């Protein structure tokens, strides 16, 4: 879990999604606390 994408990386969109892809391919789920649509765990709670 990260607070926001800009706290995770500041390298740009393509690089950010590459990092997230690498995490999920290794079984790590990604959640942005303040940006509910940036998660690999499924739909946000309360949807």
mmCIF file of the N, C-alpha and C atoms, coordinates in Angstrom:
data_MODEL
# 
_entry.id   MODEL 
# 
loop_
_atom_site.group_PDB 
_atom_site.id 
_atom_site.type_symbol 
_atom_site.label_atom_id 
_atom_site.label_alt_id 
_atom_site.label_comp_id 
_atom_site.label_asym_id 
_atom_site.label_entity_id 
_atom_site.label_seq_id 
_atom_site.pdbx_PDB_ins_code 
_atom_site.Cartn_x 
_atom_site.Cartn_y 
_atom_site.Cartn_z 
_atom_site.occupancy 
_atom_site.B_iso_or_equiv 
_atom_site.pdbx_formal_charge 
_atom_site.auth_seq_id 
_atom_site.auth_comp_id 
_atom_site.auth_asym_id 
_atom_site.auth_atom_id 
_atom_site.pdbx_PDB_model_num 
ATOM 1   N N  . UNK A 1 1  ? 0.845   -1.164  0.000   1.00 0.00 ? 1  UNK A N  1 
ATOM 2   C CA . UNK A 1 1  ? 0.000   0.000   0.000   1.00 0.00 ? 1  UNK A CA 1 
ATOM 3   C C  . UNK A 1 1  ? 0.893   1.229   0.000   1.00 0.00 ? 1  UNK A C  1 
ATOM 4   N N  . UNK A 1 2  ? 0.546   2.155   -0.867  1.00 0.00 ? 2  UNK A N  1 
ATOM 5   C CA . UNK A 1 2  ? 1.225   3.447   -0.901  1.00 0.00 ? 2  UNK A CA 1 
ATOM 6   C C  . UNK A 1 2  ? 0.177   4.534   -0.697  1.00 0.00 ? 2  UNK A C  1 
ATOM 7   N N  . UNK A 1 3  ? 0.599   5.708   -0.241  1.00 0.00 ? 3  UNK A N  1 
ATOM 8   C CA . UNK A 1 3  ? -0.335  6.809   -0.032  1.00 0.00 ? 3  UNK A CA 1 
ATOM 9   C C  . UNK A 1 3  ? -0.886  7.291   -1.366  1.00 0.00 ? 3  UNK A C  1 
ATOM 10  N N  . UNK A 1 4  ? -0.014  7.519   -2.338  1.00 0.00 ? 4  UNK A N  1 
ATOM 11  C CA . UNK A 1 4  ? -0.411  7.984   -3.663  1.00 0.00 ? 4  UNK A CA 1 
ATOM 12  C C  . UNK A 1 4  ? 0.670   7.577   -4.652  1.00 0.00 ? 4  UNK A C  1 
ATOM 13  N N  . UNK A 1 5  ? 0.323   7.555   -5.925  1.00 0.00 ? 5  UNK A N  1 
ATOM 14  C CA . UNK A 1 5  ? 1.289   7.143   -6.938  1.00 0.00 ? 5  UNK A CA 1 
ATOM 15  C C  . UNK A 1 5  ? 2.530   8.022   -6.933  1.00 0.00 ? 5  UNK A C  1 
ATOM 16  N N  . UNK A 1 6  ? 2.383   9.306   -6.662  1.00 0.00 ? 6  UNK A N  1 
ATOM 17  C CA . UNK A 1 6  ? 3.562   10.176  -6.663  1.00 0.00 ? 6  UNK A CA 1 
ATOM 18  C C  . UNK A 1 6  ? 4.493   9.887   -5.491  1.00 0.00 ? 6  UNK A C  1 
ATOM 19  N N  . UNK A 1 7  ? 4.035   9.144   -4.497  1.00 0.00 ? 7  UNK A N  1 
ATOM 20  C CA . UNK A 1 7  ? 4.907   8.702   -3.409  1.00 0.00 ? 7  UNK A CA 1 
ATOM 21  C C  . UNK A 1 7  ? 5.595   7.390   -3.775  1.00 0.00 ? 7  UNK A C  1 
ATOM 22  N N  . UNK A 1 8  ? 5.057   6.672   -4.740  1.00 0.00 ? 8  UNK A N  1 
ATOM 23  C CA . UNK A 1 8  ? 5.614   5.391   -5.183  1.00 0.00 ? 8  UNK A CA 1 
ATOM 24  C C  . UNK A 1 8  ? 6.773   5.613   -6.146  1.00 0.00 ? 8  UNK A C  1 
ATOM 25  N N  . UNK A 1 9  ? 6.562   6.465   -7.152  1.00 0.00 ? 9  UNK A N  1 
ATOM 26  C CA . UNK A 1 9  ? 7.592   6.794   -8.130  1.00 0.00 ? 9  UNK A CA 1 
ATOM 27  C C  . UNK A 1 9  ? 7.239   8.104   -8.804  1.00 0.00 ? 9  UNK A C  1 
ATOM 28  N N  . UNK A 1 10 ? 8.246   8.772   -9.292  1.00 0.00 ? 10 UNK A N  1 
ATOM 29  C CA . UNK A 1 10 ? 8.047   10.018  -10.045 1.00 0.00 ? 10 UNK A CA 1 
ATOM 30  C C  . UNK A 1 10 ? 8.650   9.897   -11.436 1.00 0.00 ? 10 UNK A C  1 
ATOM 31  N N  . UNK A 1 11 ? 8.773   8.679   -11.934 1.00 0.00 ? 11 UNK A N  1 
ATOM 32  C CA . UNK A 1 11 ? 9.455   8.438   -13.200 1.00 0.00 ? 11 UNK A CA 1 
ATOM 33  C C  . UNK A 1 11 ? 8.557   8.528   -14.418 1.00 0.00 ? 11 UNK A C  1 
ATOM 34  N N  . UNK A 1 12 ? 7.261   8.670   -14.257 1.00 0.00 ? 12 UNK A N  1 
ATOM 35  C CA . UNK A 1 12 ? 6.369   8.757   -15.405 1.00 0.00 ? 12 UNK A CA 1 
ATOM 36  C C  . UNK A 1 12 ? 5.400   7.599   -15.447 1.00 0.00 ? 12 UNK A C  1 
ATOM 37  N N  . UNK A 1 13 ? 4.406   7.742   -16.301 1.00 0.00 ? 13 UNK A N  1 
ATOM 38  C CA . UNK A 1 13 ? 3.316   6.771   -16.374 1.00 0.00 ? 13 UNK A CA 1 
ATOM 39  C C  . UNK A 1 13 ? 3.794   5.392   -16.811 1.00 0.00 ? 13 UNK A C  1 
ATOM 40  N N  . UNK A 1 14 ? 4.536   5.330   -17.891 1.00 0.00 ? 14 UNK A N  1 
ATOM 41  C CA . UNK A 1 14 ? 4.985   4.023   -18.412 1.00 0.00 ? 14 UNK A CA 1 
ATOM 42  C C  . UNK A 1 14 ? 5.813   3.269   -17.385 1.00 0.00 ? 14 UNK A C  1 
ATOM 43  N N  . UNK A 1 15 ? 6.742   3.957   -16.741 1.00 0.00 ? 15 UNK A N  1 
ATOM 44  C CA . UNK A 1 15 ? 7.589   3.316   -15.743 1.00 0.00 ? 15 UNK A CA 1 
ATOM 45  C C  . UNK A 1 15 ? 6.783   2.877   -14.527 1.00 0.00 ? 15 UNK A C  1 
ATOM 46  N N  . UNK A 1 16 ? 5.838   3.704   -14.103 1.00 0.00 ? 16 UNK A N  1 
ATOM 47  C CA . UNK A 1 16 ? 4.995   3.355   -12.960 1.00 0.00 ? 16 UNK A CA 1 
ATOM 48  C C  . UNK A 1 16 ? 4.223   2.075   -13.226 1.00 0.00 ? 16 UNK A C  1 
ATOM 49  N N  . UNK A 1 17 ? 3.596   1.987   -14.396 1.00 0.00 ? 17 UNK A N  1 
ATOM 50  C CA . UNK A 1 17 ? 2.838   0.783   -14.708 1.00 0.00 ? 17 UNK A CA 1 
ATOM 51  C C  . UNK A 1 17 ? 3.739   -0.425  -14.916 1.00 0.00 ? 17 UNK A C  1 
ATOM 52  N N  . UNK A 1 18 ? 4.956   -0.218  -15.365 1.00 0.00 ? 18 UNK A N  1 
ATOM 53  C CA . UNK A 1 18 ? 5.909   -1.329  -15.474 1.00 0.00 ? 18 UNK A CA 1 
ATOM 54  C C  . UNK A 1 18 ? 6.267   -1.858  -14.087 1.00 0.00 ? 18 UNK A C  1 
ATOM 55  N N  . UNK A 1 19 ? 6.484   -0.959  -13.125 1.00 0.00 ? 19 UNK A N  1 
ATOM 56  C CA . UNK A 1 19 ? 6.753   -1.389  -11.745 1.00 0.00 ? 19 UNK A CA 1 
ATOM 57  C C  . UNK A 1 19 ? 5.573   -2.173  -11.177 1.00 0.00 ? 19 UNK A C  1 
ATOM 58  N N  . UNK A 1 20 ? 4.373   -1.677  -11.391 1.00 0.00 ? 20 UNK A N  1 
ATOM 59  C CA . UNK A 1 20 ? 3.178   -2.360  -10.887 1.00 0.00 ? 20 UNK A CA 1 
ATOM 60  C C  . UNK A 1 20 ? 3.032   -3.724  -11.544 1.00 0.00 ? 20 UNK A C  1 
ATOM 61  N N  . UNK A 1 21 ? 3.298   -3.806  -12.835 1.00 0.00 ? 21 UNK A N  1 
ATOM 62  C CA . UNK A 1 21 ? 3.245   -5.090  -13.550 1.00 0.00 ? 21 UNK A CA 1 
ATOM 63  C C  . UNK A 1 21 ? 4.261   -6.068  -12.970 1.00 0.00 ? 21 UNK A C  1 
ATOM 64  N N  . UNK A 1 22 ? 5.452   -5.593  -12.667 1.00 0.00 ? 22 UNK A N  1 
ATOM 65  C CA . UNK A 1 22 ? 6.478   -6.466  -12.089 1.00 0.00 ? 22 UNK A CA 1 
ATOM 66  C C  . UNK A 1 22 ? 6.075   -6.945  -10.694 1.00 0.00 ? 22 UNK A C  1 
ATOM 67  N N  . UNK A 1 23 ? 5.488   -6.048  -9.908  1.00 0.00 ? 23 UNK A N  1 
ATOM 68  C CA . UNK A 1 23 ? 5.028   -6.447  -8.575  1.00 0.00 ? 23 UNK A CA 1 
ATOM 69  C C  . UNK A 1 23 ? 3.966   -7.537  -8.668  1.00 0.00 ? 23 UNK A C  1 
ATOM 70  N N  . UNK A 1 24 ? 2.942   -7.305  -9.499  1.00 0.00 ? 24 UNK A N  1 
ATOM 71  C CA . UNK A 1 24 ? 1.848   -8.276  -9.586  1.00 0.00 ? 24 UNK A CA 1 
ATOM 72  C C  . UNK A 1 24 ? 2.307   -9.595  -10.179 1.00 0.00 ? 24 UNK A C  1 
ATOM 73  N N  . UNK A 1 25 ? 3.272   -9.562  -11.094 1.00 0.00 ? 25 UNK A N  1 
ATOM 74  C CA . UNK A 1 25 ? 3.766   -10.825 -11.661 1.00 0.00 ? 25 UNK A CA 1 
ATOM 75  C C  . UNK A 1 25 ? 4.519   -11.647 -10.617 1.00 0.00 ? 25 UNK A C  1 
ATOM 76  N N  . UNK A 1 26 ? 4.937   -10.997 -9.533  1.00 0.00 ? 26 UNK A N  1 
ATOM 77  C CA . UNK A 1 26 ? 5.613   -11.691 -8.429  1.00 0.00 ? 26 UNK A CA 1 
ATOM 78  C C  . UNK A 1 26 ? 4.702   -11.909 -7.232  1.00 0.00 ? 26 UNK A C  1 
ATOM 79  N N  . UNK A 1 27 ? 3.385   -11.741 -7.447  1.00 0.00 ? 27 UNK A N  1 
ATOM 80  C CA . UNK A 1 27 ? 2.422   -12.043 -6.403  1.00 0.00 ? 27 UNK A CA 1 
ATOM 81  C C  . UNK A 1 27 ? 2.180   -10.929 -5.397  1.00 0.00 ? 27 UNK A C  1 
ATOM 82  N N  . UNK A 1 28 ? 2.662   -9.721  -5.682  1.00 0.00 ? 28 UNK A N  1 
ATOM 83  C CA . UNK A 1 28 ? 2.483   -8.587  -4.773  1.00 0.00 ? 28 UNK A CA 1 
ATOM 84  C C  . UNK A 1 28 ? 1.308   -7.751  -5.264  1.00 0.00 ? 28 UNK A C  1 
ATOM 85  N N  . UNK A 1 29 ? 0.353   -7.497  -4.387  1.00 0.00 ? 29 UNK A N  1 
ATOM 86  C CA . UNK A 1 29 ? -0.788  -6.661  -4.740  1.00 0.00 ? 29 UNK A CA 1 
ATOM 87  C C  . UNK A 1 29 ? -0.443  -5.202  -4.470  1.00 0.00 ? 29 UNK A C  1 
ATOM 88  N N  . UNK A 1 30 ? -0.962  -4.311  -5.302  1.00 0.00 ? 30 UNK A N  1 
ATOM 89  C CA . UNK A 1 30 ? -0.672  -2.881  -5.198  1.00 0.00 ? 30 UNK A CA 1 
ATOM 90  C C  . UNK A 1 30 ? -1.950  -2.132  -4.871  1.00 0.00 ? 30 UNK A C  1 
ATOM 91  N N  . UNK A 1 31 ? -1.889  -1.243  -3.879  1.00 0.00 ? 31 UNK A N  1 
ATOM 92  C CA . UNK A 1 31 ? -3.040  -0.409  -3.502  1.00 0.00 ? 31 UNK A CA 1 
ATOM 93  C C  . UNK A 1 31 ? -2.543  1.004   -3.251  1.00 0.00 ? 31 UNK A C  1 
ATOM 94  N N  . UNK A 1 32 ? -3.198  1.976   -3.893  1.00 0.00 ? 32 UNK A N  1 
ATOM 95  C CA . UNK A 1 32 ? -2.962  3.376   -3.595  1.00 0.00 ? 32 UNK A CA 1 
ATOM 96  C C  . UNK A 1 32 ? -4.061  3.830   -2.648  1.00 0.00 ? 32 UNK A C  1 
ATOM 97  N N  . UNK A 1 33 ? -3.695  4.310   -1.478  1.00 0.00 ? 33 UNK A N  1 
ATOM 98  C CA . UNK A 1 33 ? -4.659  4.679   -0.443  1.00 0.00 ? 33 UNK A CA 1 
ATOM 99  C C  . UNK A 1 33 ? -5.569  5.821   -0.889  1.00 0.00 ? 33 UNK A C  1 
ATOM 100 N N  . UNK A 1 34 ? -5.020  6.835   -1.529  1.00 0.00 ? 34 UNK A N  1 
ATOM 101 C CA . UNK A 1 34 ? -5.803  8.019   -1.885  1.00 0.00 ? 34 UNK A CA 1 
ATOM 102 C C  . UNK A 1 34 ? -6.388  7.967   -3.289  1.00 0.00 ? 34 UNK A C  1 
ATOM 103 N N  . UNK A 1 35 ? -5.999  6.987   -4.093  1.00 0.00 ? 35 UNK A N  1 
ATOM 104 C CA . UNK A 1 35 ? -6.499  6.861   -5.461  1.00 0.00 ? 35 UNK A CA 1 
ATOM 105 C C  . UNK A 1 35 ? -7.114  5.467   -5.617  1.00 0.00 ? 35 UNK A C  1 
ATOM 106 N N  . UNK A 1 36 ? -8.377  5.364   -5.263  1.00 0.00 ? 36 UNK A N  1 
ATOM 107 C CA . UNK A 1 36 ? -9.013  4.050   -5.140  1.00 0.00 ? 36 UNK A CA 1 
ATOM 108 C C  . UNK A 1 36 ? -9.021  3.236   -6.430  1.00 0.00 ? 36 UNK A C  1 
ATOM 109 N N  . UNK A 1 37 ? -8.838  3.853   -7.568  1.00 0.00 ? 37 UNK A N  1 
ATOM 110 C CA . UNK A 1 37 ? -8.850  3.102   -8.828  1.00 0.00 ? 37 UNK A CA 1 
ATOM 111 C C  . UNK A 1 37 ? -7.490  2.510   -9.182  1.00 0.00 ? 37 UNK A C  1 
ATOM 112 N N  . UNK A 1 38 ? -6.462  2.841   -8.417  1.00 0.00 ? 38 UNK A N  1 
ATOM 113 C CA . UNK A 1 38 ? -5.140  2.278   -8.636  1.00 0.00 ? 38 UNK A CA 1 
ATOM 114 C C  . UNK A 1 38 ? -4.902  1.179   -7.619  1.00 0.00 ? 38 UNK A C  1 
ATOM 115 N N  . UNK A 1 39 ? -5.387  -0.017  -7.949  1.00 0.00 ? 39 UNK A N  1 
ATOM 116 C CA . UNK A 1 39 ? -5.208  -1.177  -7.084  1.00 0.00 ? 39 UNK A CA 1 
ATOM 117 C C  . UNK A 1 39 ? -5.236  -2.425  -7.951  1.00 0.00 ? 39 UNK A C  1 
ATOM 118 N N  . UNK A 1 40 ? -4.538  -3.443  -7.512  1.00 0.00 ? 40 UNK A N  1 
ATOM 119 C CA . UNK A 1 40 ? -4.546  -4.727  -8.215  1.00 0.00 ? 40 UNK A CA 1 
ATOM 120 C C  . UNK A 1 40 ? -5.274  -5.784  -7.400  1.00 0.00 ? 40 UNK A C  1 
ATOM 121 N N  . UNK A 1 41 ? -6.028  -5.352  -6.391  1.00 0.00 ? 41 UNK A N  1 
ATOM 122 C CA . UNK A 1 41 ? -6.682  -6.289  -5.487  1.00 0.00 ? 41 UNK A CA 1 
ATOM 123 C C  . UNK A 1 41 ? -8.154  -6.506  -5.834  1.00 0.00 ? 41 UNK A C  1 
ATOM 124 N N  . UNK A 1 42 ? -8.632  -5.878  -6.906  1.00 0.00 ? 42 UNK A N  1 
ATOM 125 C CA . UNK A 1 42 ? -10.044 -5.980  -7.265  1.00 0.00 ? 42 UNK A CA 1 
ATOM 126 C C  . UNK A 1 42 ? -10.728 -4.637  -7.107  1.00 0.00 ? 42 UNK A C  1 
ATOM 127 N N  . UNK A 1 43 ? -12.042 -4.610  -7.213  1.00 0.00 ? 43 UNK A N  1 
ATOM 128 C CA . UNK A 1 43 ? -12.744 -3.341  -7.107  1.00 0.00 ? 43 UNK A CA 1 
ATOM 129 C C  . UNK A 1 43 ? -12.626 -2.736  -5.719  1.00 0.00 ? 43 UNK A C  1 
ATOM 130 N N  . UNK A 1 44 ? -12.701 -1.408  -5.637  1.00 0.00 ? 44 UNK A N  1 
ATOM 131 C CA . UNK A 1 44 ? -12.630 -0.760  -4.322  1.00 0.00 ? 44 UNK A CA 1 
ATOM 132 C C  . UNK A 1 44 ? -13.777 -1.206  -3.425  1.00 0.00 ? 44 UNK A C  1 
ATOM 133 N N  . UNK A 1 45 ? -13.523 -1.213  -2.128  1.00 0.00 ? 45 UNK A N  1 
ATOM 134 C CA . UNK A 1 45 ? -14.593 -1.512  -1.186  1.00 0.00 ? 45 UNK A CA 1 
ATOM 135 C C  . UNK A 1 45 ? -15.646 -0.421  -1.289  1.00 0.00 ? 45 UNK A C  1 
ATOM 136 N N  . UNK A 1 46 ? -16.882 -0.729  -0.953  1.00 0.00 ? 46 UNK A N  1 
ATOM 137 C CA . UNK A 1 46 ? -17.991 0.220   -1.028  1.00 0.00 ? 46 UNK A CA 1 
ATOM 138 C C  . UNK A 1 46 ? -18.380 0.568   -2.461  1.00 0.00 ? 46 UNK A C  1 
ATOM 139 N N  . UNK A 1 47 ? -18.066 -0.295  -3.438  1.00 0.00 ? 47 UNK A N  1 
ATOM 140 C CA . UNK A 1 47 ? -18.455 -0.019  -4.822  1.00 0.00 ? 47 UNK A CA 1 
ATOM 141 C C  . UNK A 1 47 ? -19.824 -0.523  -5.104  1.00 0.00 ? 47 UNK A C  1 
# 
